[in-house]
Structures are given as structure tokens and as C-alpha cells.
Amino acid sequence: MSLNYIWSGFFLVGFLAALAQFLFLGDTEIFKRIIDGTFDSARTGVMDIALPLAGVMTLWLGIMNIGEKAGAIDLLAKLIAPFFSRIFPGVPSNHPATGHMVMNFSANLLGLDNAATPFGLKAMESLQTLNPNKDEPTDAQIMFLVLHTSGLTLIPLAIMAQRSILGAADPSDIFIPCMVATYVATMTGIIAVSIRQRINLFNRVVVGWLGGITAFIVGLVWYFTNYLTKPEIETFSKVFSNFVLMAVIGGFIIGALRKKVNVYEAFIEGAKGGIQTSLTVIPYLVGMLVAISVIRNAGLLGFVVQGFSWLFGHLGVNTDFVSALPTALMKPLSGSAAKAMMIDTMQTYGVDSFVGRLACVFQGSADTTFYIVALYFGSVGIRKTRYAISCGLIADFAGVLAAIAISYVFFH
């Protein structure tokens, strides 16, 4: 029911805010902006998201099927099974969902959104086969969704590319702050869900894996800061992430050929589900995007930012970060809107300003919680979200706090 109340609240609060602006500020255009925004968002949900997603889904579900026929997905599942069996206790160790989740997390780590979404939808579909109550998510589906919404990304390739387009002196200088912020968000998400599900994170296997991941990230940060120049970091990010993706495709095909699988037929068999999945999520996407547009066009974000500025100013806290908050506030709602906020902030305050850089770190610190809930749960027909949204927002909030703190250290 939480999603029901949230969705309804977006419309009702947006209407009340618009009515107040009409009555007290004399804004006669406010209702037109909101209605125009709903039409634009509905079009965006279908034409700019669902239809392009159909092509991407068709491609990657075909590639995924080749990997399954080659045995690569099962191999990934076995490698990660000791860890996943602790944080996903409801998923059998040899279940294909484990391999699908690993593929999704790996694509996210490399900042490859186009590949991560099909892998994630396939993982959610696999997890749904273990779900006895198809209307609400299992514990495993909630853990997976929250880990996904925390947006753990080692290489924020799209953000660095946008900074380069806008003429940043060093497009990759947000690399380490983004990594730190998104890692904090992910760890917070794991802890929040584990508390609700009574998962023991002090298990030796869990501590070993999480400790190893932490050590790897710290080592990567240390190596990049001590041995690579900023242009070399950017080049490494571009080459490594896309090389890994091509290596995955090549590895799947080679493995399938060695098993004498008809690779082309396997691709076609898997690809057939791409269109259907994209059509299934259209109502969920349009519904959520339209509700979000009402909040945005009603001007509520501006009021919230002004409120924060007033509050922190009276508390004697430095308020330089407040101007970047629109990106952070929009990020859980809409990735495209948050990106637009980030670009607008860089153009307004300067791509290399503290506010401009902080907006980029906000963009890279977490993922779009409400959009992902609508997309992933909608793809398998889940209507009751349980505590998925609250835990996702807790992870987002931790990422925002970490982004502010690390940006003051690096850029202020």
C-alpha cells in the first residue's frame, strides 16, 4: 500500500502547492505547466524509455540466453554462492537468479546502465519464480532491489562524459568522491535490509566478502590517486568498462560454441522476451513518471531547497551545498530529471565550481529508487512493495550525506 499512498500523495500535494501559488502568488500558468508536464512525461515514458528499452532488452536477453546455454551464468552463481546464500537466504545456491544478479551488479559497477537494466529485469524475473505470493516481493527481491537502488558504481562514466562535454578542466575529478558516496549508500542499504530480515552480517563469510570488497575499493582509490594522472583515470574508465562488456559477450559466445550450442538460435530464443518485458512495464513507468512530473512542475523542490537554506542558515551551518540539492532530491524520483538538474547546476554555477561538482557526486551517489521500484516490480506484476521503498530511501539519504561530506573534503 505504500506505493499507493506515495503515488496518490504526489498528485494531491502537487495540486495543493499549485493551488497555493495560484491564490497567493497569482501564478496563472502553474496549472498549464503541470498538465503540459504530465503529457510530456507520458510521452517520455513510452517513446524515450520503454521503446528504446525494448531494443536494449532484446539484445541483452539474447546475450544472456547464450550465457546460460554456455554455462557461464551457473559458473558465476557457484562462485558467488557462499556470500549470496548469507544475504539471500531464500535463494537456493544453484538457482540461476544468483548469476543474473551478479551480472546486474557487475554492469552497475562499471557504469554500464544499458546492460545493467536487462540483467536486473532478468534477475527479478528469476527471483519471482521463487515467490509464493506474486503480488508482493520476497525478502530476496527486496534485498536485490535495495542493493540496486543504492547504485554501487566504481566508474561513473556517463557523469565524467557530461563534465567533459561542458568543458571541465578535469572531468574525472569526481571519480573518487562518487565511488565513496555510492559505497556508503550500498553498505547502508545492506545494513538496513539485514536488520529488517534479521540477517547476521557478522558471519565469517559475509565479513570476509564485505571486507574484501572494501579493501578492493580502498586499494583502487589508492592506486588511482598515487599512480595515475587524471586523464589516465578517464581513459582507463572508458577502455576498461567497455572492454569488460565485450569480453563478456565474447566469452559467452565462445563457451556456447564449445558446447556445440546453436548460438544464433539461442540469441533469438532469449531475445523474444525483450519486447514483451518492455510492453509490460509501460503502465508502471508512465504512472510513476507522470506523478513525479506533477511534483516537479508544481515547484515543490524549489520550496524544499529554500526551506533547507533557511534552516541551515539559522543553525550556523555552511549552506554552500544547498544549491546542489535539487539533483539529490530528484535522484530517487527520476534519473533523467536528476541528470537535467545536474547539467543545469553545472551551467548555472560553473562546471568546476563546488556546487557543480557536488551535483555530479549526488548524481553518482545512488540510483532512482521510485523509478526502479516501478520498473522492476512492475515487470513481474508486484504491486505491494513492503519495506523496499523505505530501505531504498535510507540508502539514498546515506549517499547524500556522504556526498556532501566527501565533496567538502575534496572541493571546498
N, C-alpha and C positions, 0 to 999 in steps of 0.2 A: 504493500500500500504506500510505501514511502515515495516511490516514483510517481504514483498517482497524485499525492499531495504536492510534491515538488513541481510537477508539470502544471497542475492547476494553479499553484501559487504564482508561477511565473506570469501567467496571463492576468490574474487578479491584481497582483502587486503592480504590474506594469500599467494596467488600466487606471488604478488609483493614482499612481505617480503622474500619468499623463493628464488625468482629470485635474489634479492639483496644479500642474503647470498651466493648464488652460484657464482655470478660475483665478489663480493668484498672480501668474506671470503674464497672462494674456497671450500665450503661445498658441496661435490659431492653426499652426502647421503640425502640431505634435501628433494628432491622430492620423493625419495623412502619412507622416513618416513611419509610424508604426505599421499601418496597413500595407504601405509600399514595401516595408521590410519583410512582412510575412510572405508576400508574393515572391520577393527576391530569394528569400531563404528556402521556400518550397522549390523554386526552380533550381537553386544551388544543390539542394539535397538530391535531386534526381539527375540533373544534367552535369553537374560538376563533381559529384561524389559517387552516386550509385552507378551511373553508366561507365565512367572511367574505371570504377572498381570492378565492374563486370569483366573488362578486358584483363586487368591485372589478376583477378581471381582465376579466370580461365587459364592464363599462363601458369600461375604458380600451383594451382591444384593439379594441373597436368604434370608439372615437375615433381610435385610431392608424391604423386602416384608412382612415378618412375622410381623415386627413392624408396618407397615402400616395397615395390617389386624387387628392388635390388637388395633389400635387407638393411639398408642404411638407417632407416628410422628405428628398426628394432635394435640395431647396434648402439645408437645414441641412447635409447631407453635403458639398455643394460648398463651403460657407462655411468649414467646419472642416477640410476635406480636407488643406490644406497642413501643419497641425500633426499631425493624426491619422496621416497617411501616414508620419511620422517615428517616432511611438511605437507605432503599429500597422502595421508594415511589411508584414505578411502580409494586410492587408485592402485590397482594391482601392479606389481613391479614390472611385469612384462606387457602391460597394456600399451597400445600404440599412442595413446594420448600423451604419454611421457615424452616420446620422441617428437611429437608435434609441438609440445610446449617448449622443448629445448630449441627447436628450430625458430620458434617465435621469439624467444628471449635472445637467441644469437643474432637474429636480424635486428632486433631493437638495440642491442649493444653496439652494433655497427652503424646505427642511424639509418637503416635501410627500411623506411616506412612502407614502401610499396611491396616489399617482400614480407615484412612482419605481419601485415594485416591478413593476407591469405593464410599464413601459418597459424595465426591466432584464431581465426574463424574455424579452421580445421581442428585445432586443439579443443575449442569449445564444443564442436560437434562430437568429437570423440568422447569428451567428458560427459556429454549428455546421454551417451549410451549407458552410462553407469548410474543415471539419475532415476530413482524410482518415482519421484514426483516431478513431472515435466514442467509444471508451472513455476517452480521456484528453484533456485540454484542449490547445488550441493556445497558442502564445505570446500571441496576441492575446486569447484568452479569459482567460488568467491576468492579463495587464495590466489588462483591464477589471474583473475580479473584485477585484483588489487595490485599484484606484482606488475601487471601490465600497465595499469594506470599510473604507477609510480614512475614509469618511463625510464628505467635504468639504461643510459646511453653513454658509451665510452667515447664515441666520436660524433659530435653534433655537426655533421657535415652540412646539413641544409642551412643552419644558422651561420656557419662560417662563410658559406657561399653568398648568403644575403648580405653579410657585412662587407664582403669583397665587392659586390655589385655597387654598394653605396659608398665605396671609396675609403674604407677603413685603412688606417696606416698599417695595422696588423690584424687581419681578420681572425686569426686563431688565438688571440689573447684571452678569449672567453672559454677556451678549451678546458683548462683545469678547473675553474670555478663551476662550470656546468657539470663536470664529472663529479665533483664533490657534492654539489647540491642534489643531483639526481640519486647519488648513492645514499645520502641521508634519507631522502624520501623513500627509497626502496626498503632500507633497513627498518624504518618506522612502519611501513606498511606490513612487513613480515611480522614485526612485534605486535602490532595492533590486531591482526587477524589471529595470530597464535594465542593471544590472550583470550579472545572470544572462543576459539576452538580448543583451548586447553592443550596446545601443542608444547611439548617440552623442548625448548631451544637450547637447553644446556646438555643435551645428548651429545656424546663424543663425536658422532658422525656430523651432526649439524654444526657444532662448534668448529670442527675441522674444516668443513666446506666453507662456512661463512668466514672463518679466519683466513683460509686460503684465498678466497675472493678479495677480502680486504687487503691482504698482503700483495696480491697481484695489482690491484688498483694503486696502492701506495707506491709500489715499485715502478709502475708505468709512469706515474706522475713524476717520480724522482728521476727516471731515465730521460723523460722528455725535457724536463727543466734543466738538466745538467749536461745532456749530450746532444740535443737537437736545437737548432735555431727555430725561430717561429715559422719561417717559410718552409722549413723541412718538416715541421709538425703538420702543417696544412697539406703538403704533398703526400706525406705518409698516410694521413687520414683518407685522402681521396683514393690513393692507389690500393691501400690495404683492404678497405671495406669492399670495394668493387671486385678486387681480386678474389677475396674470400667467397663472394657470391658466385662468381664464375667457376671457382673451384668446386663449390657445392654442386652446381649444375653438371659440370664435367664428371665429378666423382659419381653422381647418381647414374649418369648415362653409362659410364664405364662399368660400374658394378652390375647394372642391369644387363649389359651386353655379355658380361662374363657368365651370367646365369642364363644366357640364351633367352632373354625376355624380348618380345617384340616391343621395342622402345616406343615407336611411333604410336602403336595401338594403345600402349599403356598411357601415353600422354593424352590421347584423345579420350580415353575412358575416364581419366581423372578430370580433364578439362570440362567435361559436360556439366559438372556441378556448379561451375563458376557463374553462369547466367542466373540459374535458379536461386543461388545464395544471394546474389545482388538484388534480385527482384523481391526476395523475402524481406530484406532489411529496409526497403524504401519507406514503408509506412512509419517505421520506428525512427528513421533518420529525419524524415520530413517533420514529424511531430515534435521531436526534440529541437531541431534547428529553428523551427518557427517560434516555439516558446522562448528560446534563447534570444531570438531577434527582437521579441517584444520587450524583454528586459533591457537589451542594449539600446534600442531606439527610444525607449521611454526615458533615457538619460540617468538611469539609476546608478550606473557605475560612476558617473561624474559626481553625484551626490555622496556616494560612499567615499570616494577619494578625498573630497573636500572635508568630510567628517573626520577621516583619518588625519588629515593635515592639521585640522583644528585641535584634535585630541592630543596628538604627539607634540604639537607646538606648545600647548599648555602644560604638558608634562616635562618640558625642557629637553625632549629627545630631538636629535638631529633629524630633520624632515627631508633631507635631500632625496631619500629613496621613494618618497610618496608619489612623485611624478611618474615613476615607472610602474606603479601598482596596477593601472588598467590592464597591462599584459598579464600580471599574476592573477587578477580577478577573472579575466576572460578565459584563461587557460583551461580550467576544469570544464568550461562550458563548450568551447569551440576552438579547435586548433587553428582553423583558417582565420577566425576573428582575432585570436591571440597573435597570430603572425602579422595581421594587419596592424594591430596595436603596436607591436614591436617595431615594425617598419616606420610607422608614424612617429613613434617616440624618437627613433634614431634621426629621422629627418627634421624633427622639431628641435631637439636638444643637441644634435650632433652625434655622428656615428661613434666617435671616440670619447664622448662625454661619459661621466659616471652614470647618468640616468640611461643613456643609450646602451651602455654595456650591461647595466643591471637588467634592463628589459630583455636583453638576449639571454642572460643567465636564467631569468624567470621562465623564458620560453623553453629552455633546455632542462629545467629542474624537475618537471613532471609531465604527465600526459593529460589528455582530455577526458576526465572521469565520466561526465554525463554522456558525452558522445560515445565513448567506449561501452558504457553500460547499455545504451540504446542499440548500438551496432552488434555487440557480441551476444548479449542476452536475447535481443530481437531475432538474431539469425537462427536460434534454436527454439524460439517461442516461449522463453521465460518471461513472466510478467511480474513476479514478486521478487524484489531484489534483496530481501532480508537486510543484512548489515553491510552489504557490499559498498553502497554509496558512502556511508559514514566512515568506514575504514579507508576508502579511497581518498576522501577529503582530508582525513587526518594525515595521510601520507603527503598529499599536496601541500597542506599547511606547513608540515615539517620542511618540505623542499623550499617553500617560500622563505621561511626563516633562515634556512641555511644559505640560500641565495643572497639574501641581504647581508648576512654576516660575512660570507666569503668575499663578496663584492666590495665591502668596506675595506677589507684587508688588502685586496689586490688593486683596487682602482680609486679609492677615495683619498 
